[in-house]
Amino acid sequence: MPFAFRTQLHRIEDEGSGFRPRPVQLLIAIAVCLVVVGAGTLIVNQQARQLEARQRVDLLVLGSSIRARLSRELNRVLYLTSGLSSYLAVRRNDLQREEIESILGRLYHESSHVRNFAIAVGYRLTYVYPVKGNEKAIGLYYPDVPAQWPAVKRTVDSRQPVLIGPVKLVQGGVGLIYRVPIFINDKYWGLLSSVIDSESLLGEALSEGASGAYALAIRGKDALGMAGETFWGDAALFDHHDAQMLELEVPGGKWVMALRVTMPPQQESLWLMRGLVWLLALILGWSTLIVLMQRSKLARQAMFDPLTRLPNRLLTGDRVNRVLSGLRRDTARTGLLLFIDLDGFKLINDQFGHKMGDLALQSAAGRVADAVRETDTVGRWGGDEFVVFMENVDRNNINDVIEKIRQAVELPVVSSAGPLKVGASIGFAFAPIDGLTLDELVRAADGRMYADKATRRPAR
């Protein structure tokens, strides 16, 4: 089989197969995929926004609960000494150590988180309870302690109770110090101090936010709010854009809490939803491509001959009619219709069977297509009949075209049954001379084909 013939036959097979997706089919499938991804992403993002909104609300609720608990724990400690300052003002000239230590001891045993109570007369710590473990604090003169003097002075100057710390204590450890300045006749007399175990107090108050799903930090050492240092948790938490800030009023100022979600709940479900969206998009895109290819295949099967892969009679007639419509508008154009009937085809079917007959038909179809231009229409009209339509052919060259096709068709076909040979009786009709409709041209070409067949000997 000559190379040119094989190439032409493959072109015909590809045209009629419909198994390869066309660019437009791929584009439609991709568009479907993208639409599903876009719509699904919008839905998932909306779910994510709703989830984030719920998390923010939950975070605020949790923060408010923690703030209330912390405030409650603080107040429970701070107001233990609320009446003691009045007692000291009244008994300032007749203070009895045993009596004061008895009062401080009673307060100490009724409290939690308190390390010690202390009373400074002037700026010197005079009374401390319990004494054990706090010996270094007894007799402390505040102006001699640079780490505490500014806070003491601030408390006295403000004339208001102030919560200081957490600070390093002279007697060791770290604690919060709640100082209440005592003024008698508008003159400073002394300080009443409650030293609080900050780790114990904060640990118990903040236990509700200790879950690994949340991170919590507190800023505002010495009740300075955002201007103070972070004394609980990671200071970097205050720089997170999604951290919730809550203020807590404390004596002398405020603390600021930062709270954020570290393990967002249901995040896995969002990723699962995104994965399902992509899976659905791929499935629908692929299904769309398969449907389009199947429809294209069915459409081609309806328009192409399944054996020769040439346009069938319906498609051939449609193509020819389109050209003739143009010829009727422009009489300067011409068209040539060839009607080809195979001679000896029935003999091959009878002698070698339909399989060899099909091979002879396929070979004849490929050779006819190979013998004409790629722009020409070649179709199977029915049985062993073929039609060729060519535009703008010189009338003087009709015989050359016919002979070229005849010689190509009549070459023997190599098969397992031996050489197969068919002849070709060919009739022609020239438009517009022989007509300007398909029926007129086919009738004229069919008549000349029979005349040609009568003058030829049957193929052997």
VMD Tcl script that draws the C-alpha trace (Angstrom):
set ca {
  {0.00 0.00 0.00}
  {1.65 3.31 -1.08}
  {2.52 5.74 1.72}
  {0.31 8.50 0.30}
  {-2.62 6.10 0.26}
  {-2.00 5.04 3.89}
  {-1.80 8.68 4.97}
  {-5.06 9.52 3.24}
  {-6.79 6.49 4.73}
  {-5.59 7.39 8.24}
  {-6.89 10.94 7.71}
  {-10.29 9.53 6.79}
  {-10.29 7.19 9.80}
  {-9.35 9.97 12.20}
  {-12.06 12.21 10.78}
  {-14.73 9.63 11.41}
  {-13.53 7.99 14.60}
  {-14.58 10.64 17.15}
  {-12.45 9.05 19.92}
  {-10.04 11.96 20.32}
  {-11.39 14.94 22.26}
  {-11.59 18.15 20.30}
  {-10.22 21.41 21.73}
  {-13.72 22.81 22.15}
  {-14.76 19.68 24.08}
  {-11.74 20.01 26.34}
  {-12.53 23.69 26.90}
  {-16.14 22.91 27.83}
  {-15.02 20.16 30.23}
  {-12.45 22.49 31.82}
  {-15.08 25.24 32.08}
  {-17.45 22.84 33.88}
  {-14.63 21.85 36.22}
  {-13.76 25.47 36.97}
  {-17.40 26.45 37.53}
  {-17.84 23.61 40.03}
  {-14.56 24.52 41.75}
  {-15.58 28.19 41.87}
  {-19.06 27.50 43.22}
  {-17.77 24.92 45.68}
  {-15.00 27.22 46.87}
  {-17.53 30.00 47.47}
  {-19.63 27.64 49.58}
  {-16.62 26.34 51.52}
  {-15.32 29.88 52.08}
  {-18.73 30.94 53.34}
  {-18.68 27.99 55.72}
  {-15.17 28.99 56.80}
  {-16.30 32.58 57.45}
  {-19.25 31.34 59.47}
  {-16.94 29.06 61.41}
  {-14.51 31.91 62.06}
  {-17.38 34.11 63.22}
  {-18.55 31.39 65.62}
  {-14.99 30.96 66.86}
  {-14.69 34.69 67.51}
  {-17.93 34.65 69.47}
  {-16.82 31.55 71.38}
  {-13.47 33.21 72.03}
  {-15.14 36.34 73.39}
  {-17.41 34.22 75.59}
  {-14.42 32.26 76.86}
  {-12.42 35.45 77.41}
  {-15.28 37.04 79.32}
  {-15.58 33.93 81.47}
  {-11.83 33.92 82.20}
  {-11.88 37.64 82.95}
  {-14.79 37.23 85.36}
  {-13.10 34.33 87.10}
  {-9.80 36.19 87.39}
  {-11.56 39.28 88.71}
  {-13.43 37.14 91.22}
  {-10.24 35.49 92.45}
  {-8.50 38.86 92.73}
  {-11.36 40.49 94.61}
  {-11.54 37.56 97.02}
  {-7.93 38.28 98.00}
  {-7.78 42.05 97.71}
  {-10.77 42.90 99.85}
  {-9.71 40.77 102.79}
  {-7.97 43.80 104.23}
  {-10.70 46.32 103.38}
  {-11.50 47.06 107.04}
  {-7.96 46.80 108.36}
  {-6.92 50.23 107.15}
  {-9.72 51.83 109.24}
  {-8.58 49.86 112.29}
  {-5.01 51.09 111.83}
  {-6.18 54.71 111.47}
  {-8.09 54.50 114.73}
  {-5.41 52.63 116.73}
  {-2.38 54.37 115.18}
  {-1.12 55.67 118.53}
  {-1.77 52.46 120.46}
  {-0.80 49.62 118.16}
  {-0.19 46.31 119.90}
  {2.01 43.82 118.00}
  {0.24 40.79 119.41}
  {-3.15 42.19 118.48}
  {-2.04 43.12 114.96}
  {-0.39 39.75 114.43}
  {-3.58 38.06 115.64}
  {-5.65 40.02 113.13}
  {-3.18 39.36 110.30}
  {-3.04 35.70 111.23}
  {-6.81 35.37 111.11}
  {-6.87 37.05 107.68}
  {-4.05 34.83 106.47}
  {-5.74 31.59 107.44}
  {-9.00 32.67 105.79}
  {-7.30 33.52 102.51}
  {-5.96 31.59 99.59}
  {-3.06 32.53 97.33}
  {-1.71 35.02 99.94}
  {1.94 34.61 100.92}
  {1.91 37.23 103.64}
  {0.35 40.42 104.93}
  {2.51 43.39 105.92}
  {2.10 46.85 107.45}
  {4.57 49.65 106.82}
  {4.60 52.57 109.20}
  {5.89 55.40 107.09}
  {8.05 53.64 104.53}
  {9.42 50.89 106.77}
  {7.86 47.42 107.02}
  {7.07 47.01 110.66}
  {4.62 44.12 110.88}
  {4.73 40.93 108.74}
  {2.64 37.77 109.02}
  {3.65 35.03 108.89}
  {7.16 35.76 110.01}
  {8.53 32.40 108.91}
  {9.87 32.63 105.39}
  {9.53 36.41 105.36}
  {12.30 37.35 107.80}
  {14.20 39.35 105.15}
  {11.20 41.61 104.60}
  {10.89 42.70 108.24}
  {12.31 46.19 108.71}
  {12.56 46.80 104.94}
  {12.86 50.50 104.10}
  {11.29 51.08 100.69}
  {13.51 53.98 99.55}
  {16.46 51.57 99.86}
  {14.86 49.09 97.38}
  {15.17 50.54 93.84}
  {13.06 47.73 92.37}
  {10.04 48.63 94.54}
  {10.41 52.28 95.50}
  {8.93 53.78 92.26}
  {5.81 51.63 92.64}
  {5.49 52.52 96.33}
  {5.84 56.21 95.56}
  {3.26 55.91 92.78}
  {0.81 54.31 95.21}
  {1.31 57.02 97.81}
  {1.08 59.80 95.25}
  {-2.13 58.42 93.80}
  {-3.67 57.90 97.25}
  {-5.39 54.86 95.72}
  {-4.82 51.12 96.18}
  {-2.52 49.75 93.47}
  {-1.78 46.18 92.39}
  {1.93 45.90 91.62}
  {3.83 43.15 89.89}
  {4.51 40.44 89.46}
  {7.83 41.41 91.02}
  {10.77 39.61 92.59}
  {10.28 39.62 96.34}
  {13.00 40.50 98.82}
  {12.26 37.32 100.75}
  {12.48 35.27 97.53}
  {10.10 34.22 94.83}
  {7.73 36.21 92.65}
  {4.42 37.72 93.64}
  {1.79 40.38 93.17}
  {1.68 43.10 95.81}
  {-1.57 44.85 96.61}
  {-0.76 48.07 98.50}
  {-3.33 50.30 100.20}
  {-2.02 53.73 101.29}
  {-3.30 54.94 104.68}
  {-3.84 58.66 105.18}
  {-4.80 60.22 108.50}
  {-5.93 63.83 108.55}
  {-4.84 64.09 104.95}
  {-1.30 63.05 105.85}
  {0.42 59.86 104.77}
  {0.75 57.40 107.65}
  {1.73 54.05 106.11}
  {1.00 51.15 103.75}
  {-1.02 47.97 104.10}
  {0.36 45.29 101.77}
  {-0.93 41.88 100.67}
  {1.66 39.73 98.91}
  {-0.08 37.30 96.55}
  {1.35 34.13 95.07}
  {0.91 35.11 91.39}
  {1.51 31.61 90.02}
  {-1.14 30.10 92.29}
  {-3.67 32.87 91.67}
  {-3.26 33.05 87.90}
  {-2.94 29.30 87.49}
  {-6.29 28.69 89.19}
  {-8.06 31.63 87.60}
  {-6.84 30.83 84.09}
  {-7.26 27.06 84.21}
  {-10.40 27.39 82.06}
  {-8.29 28.73 79.18}
  {-5.53 26.17 79.59}
  {-6.90 23.96 76.79}
  {-4.47 23.27 73.96}
  {-7.03 24.75 71.57}
  {-6.40 28.26 72.92}
  {-3.42 30.47 73.71}
  {-3.63 33.13 76.40}
  {-1.31 35.93 77.49}
  {-1.65 38.79 79.99}
  {0.05 42.15 79.68}
  {0.14 45.07 82.06}
  {2.74 44.56 84.76}
  {2.23 47.05 87.59}
  {-1.31 47.66 86.24}
  {0.08 49.65 83.27}
  {-2.11 48.00 80.61}
  {-0.57 47.78 77.14}
  {2.33 49.95 78.35}
  {3.32 47.26 80.86}
  {5.27 44.05 80.29}
  {3.73 40.67 79.49}
  {3.83 38.55 82.64}
  {1.77 35.53 81.58}
  {2.02 33.61 78.31}
  {3.78 34.50 75.06}
  {4.18 38.22 74.38}
  {4.06 37.53 70.62}
  {0.38 36.68 71.01}
  {-0.42 40.41 71.18}
  {0.88 40.83 67.61}
  {-1.43 38.19 66.08}
  {-4.11 39.74 63.88}
  {-6.69 37.20 64.98}
  {-6.08 37.55 68.73}
  {-8.98 38.88 70.80}
  {-8.08 41.60 73.35}
  {-9.97 42.00 76.63}
  {-9.22 44.52 79.37}
  {-9.45 43.73 83.07}
  {-9.68 46.56 85.57}
  {-7.36 46.06 88.53}
  {-6.55 48.45 91.40}
  {-4.50 51.32 90.02}
  {-4.91 50.48 86.33}
  {-5.66 47.50 84.13}
  {-4.40 44.29 82.63}
  {-4.92 43.30 79.01}
  {-5.60 39.70 78.00}
  {-4.85 38.34 74.50}
  {-6.68 35.19 73.49}
  {-6.60 33.30 70.20}
  {-7.49 29.92 68.77}
  {-4.45 27.72 68.18}
  {-6.29 24.60 67.04}
  {-9.38 25.80 65.16}
  {-12.14 23.18 65.51}
  {-13.57 21.65 62.34}
  {-10.60 22.83 60.26}
  {-10.19 19.24 59.06}
  {-13.77 19.22 57.80}
  {-13.08 22.35 55.72}
  {-10.11 20.69 54.05}
  {-12.24 17.59 53.48}
  {-14.92 19.77 51.87}
  {-12.33 21.43 49.62}
  {-11.04 18.01 48.59}
  {-14.57 16.84 47.83}
  {-15.18 19.97 45.74}
  {-12.12 19.24 43.61}
  {-13.07 15.56 43.34}
  {-16.60 16.46 42.27}
  {-15.24 19.02 39.79}
  {-12.91 16.46 38.22}
  {-15.68 13.85 38.04}
  {-18.15 16.27 36.44}
  {-15.49 17.66 34.09}
  {-14.49 14.16 33.01}
  {-18.12 13.08 32.68}
  {-18.86 16.14 30.56}
  {-15.92 15.34 28.29}
  {-17.05 11.70 27.92}
  {-20.63 12.79 27.12}
  {-19.44 15.32 24.55}
  {-17.13 12.78 22.95}
  {-19.91 10.18 22.87}
  {-22.33 12.66 21.32}
  {-19.69 13.63 18.79}
  {-19.02 9.98 18.07}
  {-22.72 9.23 17.59}
  {-23.07 12.29 15.37}
  {-20.13 11.16 13.27}
  {-21.44 7.63 13.08}
  {-24.70 9.06 11.79}
  {-22.82 11.01 9.09}
  {-19.98 8.65 8.17}
  {-19.96 5.21 6.64}
  {-18.71 2.78 9.33}
  {-16.84 0.54 6.85}
  {-14.96 3.01 4.67}
  {-15.03 5.93 7.14}
  {-16.07 8.16 4.23}
  {-18.96 10.64 4.52}
  {-22.19 8.74 3.93}
  {-24.86 9.69 1.43}
  {-26.53 12.17 3.79}
  {-23.34 14.07 4.64}
  {-22.07 13.94 1.06}
  {-25.34 15.39 -0.22}
  {-25.23 18.13 2.43}
  {-21.69 19.16 1.46}
  {-22.45 19.16 -2.25}
  {-25.65 21.17 -1.76}
  {-23.72 23.83 0.17}
  {-21.27 24.24 -2.71}
  {-24.06 24.27 -5.29}
  {-25.81 26.99 -3.30}
  {-22.71 29.13 -3.82}
  {-22.56 28.22 -7.51}
  {-26.10 29.40 -8.04}
  {-25.09 32.81 -6.66}
  {-21.84 32.95 -8.68}
  {-22.24 31.41 -12.14}
  {-18.52 31.93 -12.86}
  {-17.72 29.06 -10.52}
  {-17.90 25.44 -11.65}
  {-18.24 22.02 -10.05}
  {-17.53 18.47 -11.16}
  {-19.44 15.47 -9.78}
  {-18.06 11.97 -10.46}
  {-20.20 8.90 -9.92}
  {-18.10 5.74 -9.47}
  {-19.36 2.17 -9.57}
  {-16.99 -0.73 -8.82}
  {-16.87 -3.46 -11.46}
  {-16.28 -7.03 -10.30}
  {-17.07 -6.34 -6.64}
  {-19.89 -8.91 -6.51}
  {-17.52 -11.54 -7.90}
  {-15.08 -10.98 -5.04}
  {-17.91 -11.31 -2.51}
  {-19.09 -14.53 -4.14}
  {-15.63 -16.12 -4.47}
  {-13.82 -14.96 -1.34}
  {-16.55 -13.90 1.06}
  {-17.73 -10.65 2.53}
  {-14.53 -10.10 4.51}
  {-12.52 -9.82 1.29}
  {-15.32 -7.76 -0.24}
  {-15.09 -5.30 2.69}
  {-11.31 -5.10 2.19}
  {-11.82 -4.30 -1.50}
  {-14.31 -1.55 -0.60}
  {-12.01 -0.04 2.00}
  {-9.08 -0.10 -0.41}
  {-11.13 1.52 -3.17}
  {-12.33 4.25 -0.77}
  {-8.79 5.08 0.34}
  {-7.47 5.11 -3.24}
  {-10.21 7.40 -4.50}
  {-9.57 9.80 -1.58}
  {-5.83 9.60 -2.27}
  {-6.29 10.40 -5.95}
  {-8.10 13.72 -5.41}
  {-7.34 16.94 -3.56}
  {-7.84 17.19 0.20}
  {-10.44 19.91 -0.36}
  {-12.57 17.63 -2.57}
  {-15.53 15.71 -1.20}
  {-15.37 11.90 -1.41}
  {-18.36 9.92 -0.13}
  {-19.90 6.48 -0.24}
  {-23.21 6.71 -2.04}
  {-24.31 3.18 -1.28}
  {-23.23 -0.42 -1.93}
  {-20.18 -0.27 -4.19}
  {-20.91 3.25 -5.43}
  {-18.88 6.38 -4.60}
  {-19.30 10.07 -5.33}
  {-16.57 12.66 -5.78}
  {-17.32 16.38 -5.96}
  {-14.65 18.85 -7.01}
  {-14.83 22.63 -7.32}
  {-13.34 24.76 -10.09}
  {-12.06 21.97 -12.35}
  {-11.18 22.80 -15.95}
  {-13.65 20.99 -18.20}
  {-10.78 20.02 -20.48}
  {-9.13 18.09 -17.60}
  {-12.10 15.91 -16.71}
  {-10.79 12.85 -18.56}
  {-7.40 13.15 -16.84}
  {-9.07 13.26 -13.42}
  {-11.24 10.24 -14.26}
  {-8.30 8.19 -15.52}
  {-6.23 9.02 -12.46}
  {-8.99 7.73 -10.17}
  {-9.62 4.67 -12.36}
  {-5.95 3.66 -12.40}
  {-5.71 4.03 -8.63}
  {-8.82 1.92 -8.00}
  {-7.85 -0.84 -10.44}
  {-4.47 -1.56 -8.81}
  {-4.61 -5.08 -7.25}
  {-5.23 -5.30 -3.52}
  {-2.93 -7.67 -1.66}
  {-4.86 -10.00 0.65}
  {-4.58 -13.40 2.32}
  {-6.80 -14.79 -0.47}
  {-4.48 -13.46 -3.17}
  {-4.64 -10.32 -5.32}
  {-8.07 -8.72 -5.42}
  {-8.88 -6.55 -8.40}
  {-11.89 -4.39 -9.16}
  {-12.60 -2.03 -12.00}
  {-14.22 1.39 -11.94}
  {-16.98 2.67 -14.21}
  {-17.08 6.45 -13.84}
  {-19.61 8.98 -15.00}
  {-19.42 12.74 -14.64}
  {-21.66 15.78 -14.48}
  {-20.40 19.33 -14.88}
  {-22.09 22.21 -13.11}
  {-23.65 24.50 -14.12}
  {-23.90 22.97 -17.62}
  {-25.47 19.67 -16.51}
  {-27.49 21.21 -13.69}
  {-27.35 23.22 -10.49}
  {-29.02 20.74 -8.12}
  {-27.69 17.52 -6.66}
  {-30.42 15.44 -8.23}
  {-29.70 16.88 -11.66}
  {-25.97 16.22 -11.37}
  {-26.37 12.68 -9.99}
  {-28.85 11.83 -12.76}
  {-26.47 13.08 -15.45}
  {-23.40 11.38 -13.90}
  {-25.29 8.13 -13.34}
  {-26.30 8.00 -16.97}
  {-22.71 8.56 -18.16}
  {-21.47 5.96 -15.67}
  {-23.73 3.34 -17.23}
  {-22.55 4.40 -20.65}
  {-18.95 4.01 -19.49}
  {-19.74 0.59 -17.98}
  {-21.23 -0.54 -21.29}
  {-18.04 0.23 -23.12}
  {-15.81 -1.58 -20.60}
  {-15.17 -5.17 -20.06}
  {-15.98 -6.52 -16.57}
  {-12.98 -6.60 -14.21}
  {-11.49 -10.07 -13.74}
}
mol new
graphics top color blue
foreach p $ca { graphics top sphere $p radius 0.5 }
foreach p [lrange $ca 0 end-1] q [lrange $ca 1 end] { graphics top cylinder $p $q radius 0.2 }
display resetview
